[in-house]
Amino acid sequence: MGSDIGPSPRLAVGIDLGGTQIRGALIDETGAVLHRAVMATAATEGAEAVVAQIADLAGVMSREAPSPVLGIGLSAPGPLDAANGIALATPTIAGFTDFPLARAVEARSGLPVLLENDGIAAAIGEWRFGAGQGADHMVYATVSTGIGGGIVSDGRVLRGRMGMAGHIGHMTIVRDGALCACGHRGCFEAHASGTAFLRRAREAAAGDPPSRLQASEGALSAASVFEAAEAGDALAGRLVEEEAELLGLGFASLLHLYSPQILVMGGGMSRQFARLGPLVEAAMRRAALAPFRAVPLVAARLGDNAGLVGAASLLFEADRFSRGA
């Protein structure tokens, strides 16, 4: 009598490395997150300390797996030479300058490693398993501490030279504007990221005592600004509208550059999409040429798991091609 038990599902470890946290997950080939863990990044302790953390977290995920994992899909902040597994110049992690990150993690963990820029990894996650499923042309923009993203064009992930495509946060939207962490002025990230939004809110609250924001003082957060706007606070409402205009301006440029079917917004600011999204979409359409105005703006579906799922899926694709499927 034959067995009804099919082959075990393929499994991979997804690691999402950030300047403050390292997230790890065990992912199956449907994009499901089976186990997940988080630790604080030893960002100031040097590259080898961070590599040890990544390997330890991957080991925890591997031990949770009912069958051997294919390897580690590693999502990391750039700039990266993703094709060769090298961290070129990551400003938030000490020692990540011309550092052979993929090779170091492989040596420490004993598992194959595929490295991807964090914005592209999240875009892949949303394209294969989230809000962009079925699209041949998609732009993903993450708006959080900074702004990053990834592009799918003609049914393929756009990586560019050394896998560095998608650094959308560093296009200039204001000539001689605010100083960006990259050292230049006027970057999209410097004006429209969650960090920039909160900076403007704190500056405005300090000079506008009648606002509810004044009472928040040092505890002011992006969420509290949106709550105040919902409650009718005029200053908070103006700040939200200004943020929407800035995001809409940048997103319209992405429409013109890549002509997507859909633009997906992720990151921490997307948690406010119910209020912010329609305002951004309206601003985007005002700034866009007429043939681009029908492109919808939607919220990401995978949340903080997008980069984990996207990075892990690199292993499934590599395995499929190695089998000739």
C-alpha positions in Angstrom: 0.0 0.0 0.0 1.5 3.3 -1.0 2.1 6.2 1.4 0.0 9.4 1.1 2.8 11.4 2.7 4.2 13.8 0.2 7.7 15.4 0.1 8.6 17.6 3.0 8.1 21.3 2.2 11.3 23.2 1.4 12.5 25.4 4.2 14.9 28.4 4.5 16.1 30.8 7.1 15.4 34.5 6.5 17.5 37.0 8.3 16.8 40.7 8.2 19.7 42.7 9.5 19.1 46.3 10.7 21.2 48.8 12.6 19.1 48.3 15.8 17.6 44.8 15.4 18.3 41.5 13.7 15.2 39.5 12.9 15.3 35.9 12.0 12.6 33.5 10.8 12.0 30.0 9.5 10.1 30.3 6.2 8.5 27.6 4.0 8.1 27.8 0.3 4.6 29.2 0.6 6.0 32.3 2.3 4.6 31.2 5.7 6.6 32.3 8.8 6.9 29.2 11.0 9.2 30.6 13.7 10.5 34.0 14.4 13.0 35.7 16.8 14.6 39.1 17.3 17.7 40.4 19.0 19.4 43.8 19.3 22.2 44.4 16.8 25.7 44.6 18.2 26.2 47.4 15.7 29.1 49.1 17.5 31.0 46.0 18.3 32.4 45.2 14.9 31.6 43.1 11.9 32.6 39.7 13.5 30.3 40.3 16.4 27.3 40.9 14.1 28.3 37.9 12.0 28.2 35.7 15.2 24.7 37.1 16.0 23.4 36.2 12.5 24.9 32.7 12.7 23.5 32.2 16.2 20.0 33.3 15.1 20.2 31.1 12.0 21.1 28.2 14.2 18.1 28.8 16.4 15.8 28.8 13.3 17.5 25.7 11.8 17.0 23.7 15.0 13.3 24.5 14.9 13.1 23.1 11.4 11.6 19.6 10.9 13.9 19.0 7.9 17.2 20.5 6.7 17.0 24.1 5.6 18.3 25.2 2.2 20.4 28.0 3.6 20.2 31.6 4.8 18.6 34.4 2.8 20.2 37.6 4.3 18.6 41.0 3.9 20.9 43.8 4.9 21.2 47.6 4.5 23.3 48.9 1.7 25.1 49.9 -0.2 26.0 46.3 -1.0 27.6 44.3 -3.7 24.9 41.7 -3.4 26.1 39.6 -6.3 29.5 39.1 -4.6 28.1 39.1 -1.0 30.0 42.2 0.1 28.8 45.0 2.5 30.4 48.0 0.7 29.7 50.9 3.1 26.9 50.4 5.7 27.0 53.5 7.9 24.9 52.0 10.8 27.2 48.9 11.5 30.8 49.2 12.5 33.2 47.3 10.2 30.8 46.9 7.3 33.0 48.6 4.8 34.2 46.3 1.9 33.3 43.4 4.3 32.7 39.9 2.8 29.5 39.5 4.7 28.0 36.4 2.9 31.3 34.5 3.1 31.8 35.3 6.8 28.2 34.2 7.7 28.7 31.0 5.6 31.9 30.2 7.5 30.3 30.8 10.9 27.0 29.1 10.2 28.0 26.2 7.9 25.0 27.1 5.6 24.9 28.6 2.1 24.1 32.4 2.2 22.5 34.6 -0.4 22.8 38.3 0.3 20.2 40.9 -0.8 19.7 44.6 -0.2 17.0 45.1 2.4 14.7 47.2 0.1 14.9 44.7 -2.7 14.4 41.8 -0.3 11.2 43.4 1.0 10.1 44.1 -2.6 10.6 40.4 -3.5 8.5 39.4 -0.4 5.6 41.6 -1.4 5.8 40.7 -5.0 5.8 36.9 -4.5 3.6 36.6 -1.4 2.1 40.0 -0.6 0.4 43.0 -2.1 2.2 42.8 -5.4 1.3 39.2 -6.3 0.5 38.8 -10.0 2.1 42.1 -11.1 4.8 42.2 -13.8 5.6 45.8 -12.9 5.7 46.9 -9.3 7.5 49.5 -7.2 7.9 48.9 -3.5 8.8 51.8 -1.2 9.5 51.4 2.5 9.1 54.6 4.5 10.4 54.2 8.0 13.6 55.5 9.7 14.8 56.0 6.1 13.4 55.4 2.7 14.3 52.5 0.5 12.7 50.2 -2.1 12.8 47.7 -4.8 11.5 47.4 -8.4 10.0 44.6 -10.4 10.0 45.4 -14.1 8.8 43.1 -16.9 8.4 40.3 -14.4 12.0 40.4 -13.1 13.6 41.9 -10.1 15.6 45.0 -11.0 19.0 44.8 -9.4 21.3 46.9 -11.5 25.1 47.1 -11.2 26.3 45.1 -8.1 22.7 44.7 -7.0 22.4 48.3 -5.9 19.3 49.4 -7.8 16.4 50.8 -5.7 18.1 53.4 -3.5 15.1 55.6 -4.0 15.6 57.5 -0.8 18.6 59.3 -2.2 17.0 61.0 -5.2 16.9 64.7 -4.7 13.5 66.3 -4.3 14.5 69.7 -2.7 17.5 71.6 -4.1 19.8 72.6 -1.2 17.3 71.0 1.2 17.7 69.2 4.5 21.0 67.4 5.2 20.7 63.6 4.7 22.5 60.9 6.6 24.3 60.1 3.3 26.0 63.6 3.4 24.0 65.2 0.6 21.1 67.7 0.8 17.6 67.5 -0.3 17.2 63.7 -0.5 13.8 62.1 -0.5 14.7 60.3 2.7 15.9 63.5 4.4 12.5 65.1 3.8 9.8 62.4 3.7 11.1 59.5 6.0 9.5 58.7 9.3 12.6 60.3 10.9 12.1 63.5 9.0 8.4 63.6 9.8 9.0 63.3 13.5 11.7 65.9 13.4 9.3 68.4 11.8 6.6 67.5 14.3 8.9 68.2 17.2 10.1 71.5 15.8 6.6 72.6 15.1 5.2 71.5 18.5 7.9 73.5 20.2 6.6 76.7 18.6 2.9 76.0 18.7 1.8 75.7 22.4 -2.0 75.4 21.7 -1.4 72.1 19.8 -2.0 68.8 21.5 1.5 67.9 20.3 3.0 70.3 22.8 1.8 68.2 25.7 3.6 65.1 24.4 7.0 66.8 24.7 9.8 64.2 24.5 7.3 61.3 24.1 6.1 62.6 20.8 5.9 59.8 18.2 4.6 59.5 14.6 1.6 57.6 16.0 0.8 60.4 18.4 0.9 62.9 15.6 -1.6 60.9 13.6 -3.8 60.4 16.7 -3.8 64.2 17.2 -4.7 64.7 13.6 -7.6 62.3 13.9 -8.8 64.2 16.9 -8.9 67.5 14.9 -5.6 69.1 16.0 -4.8 71.7 13.3 -1.0 71.5 13.6 -1.0 67.7 13.5 -3.3 67.8 10.5 -0.9 70.2 8.6 2.0 67.9 9.4 0.2 64.9 8.0 -0.8 66.8 4.9 2.8 68.0 4.4 4.1 64.5 4.8 1.6 63.3 2.2 2.7 66.0 -0.3 6.4 65.1 0.1 5.7 61.3 -0.3 3.4 62.0 -3.3 6.1 64.1 -5.0 8.7 61.3 -4.6 6.3 58.5 -5.6 5.2 60.4 -8.7 8.8 60.4 -9.8 8.9 56.6 -9.3 5.8 56.2 -11.5 7.6 58.2 -14.2 10.8 56.2 -13.9 9.5 52.7 -13.7 5.8 52.8 -15.0 4.5 50.2 -12.5 1.1 48.6 -12.4 1.1 49.1 -8.6 3.1 51.0 -6.0 3.3 49.3 -2.6 4.1 51.3 0.5 5.7 49.5 3.4 7.7 50.4 6.5 6.7 51.9 9.8 4.8 54.9 8.2 2.6 52.4 6.4 0.9 51.6 9.7 -0.8 54.9 9.3 -1.9 54.1 5.8 -5.7 54.4 6.5 -5.3 58.1 7.0 -2.0 58.8 5.1 -2.5 56.6 2.1 -5.4 58.5 0.4 -3.6 61.8 0.9 -0.4 60.5 -0.6 -2.2 58.9 -3.5 -4.0 62.2 -4.2 -0.7 64.1 -4.1 1.0 61.5 -6.2 -1.6 61.9 -8.9 -1.4 65.7 -8.9 2.3 65.4 -9.5 2.2 62.7 -12.1 1.7 63.0 -15.8 -1.8 62.0 -16.9 -1.0 58.5 -18.3 0.4 57.5 -14.9 -2.4 58.7 -12.6 -4.4 55.5 -12.6 -1.6 53.5 -10.9 -2.9 52.5 -7.4 -1.0 53.0 -4.2 -1.6 50.2 -1.7 -0.3 49.2 1.7 2.2 46.3 2.1 0.6 43.1 3.4 3.6 41.4 5.0 4.6 44.1 7.4 7.9 43.5 9.2 8.1 40.0 7.6 8.5 41.3 4.0 12.3 41.3 4.1 12.5 37.9 5.9 10.2 36.3 3.4 11.8 37.9 0.4 15.3 36.9 1.5 14.3 33.3 2.2 12.6 33.0 -1.1 16.0 33.6 -2.8 16.9 30.1 -1.6 13.8 28.6 -3.1 14.4 30.2 -6.5 18.1 29.1 -6.4 17.0 25.5 -5.5 14.4 25.5 -8.3 17.0 26.5 -10.9 19.5 24.0 -9.6 17.0 21.2 -10.1 16.2 22.5 -13.6 12.6 23.1 -12.7 
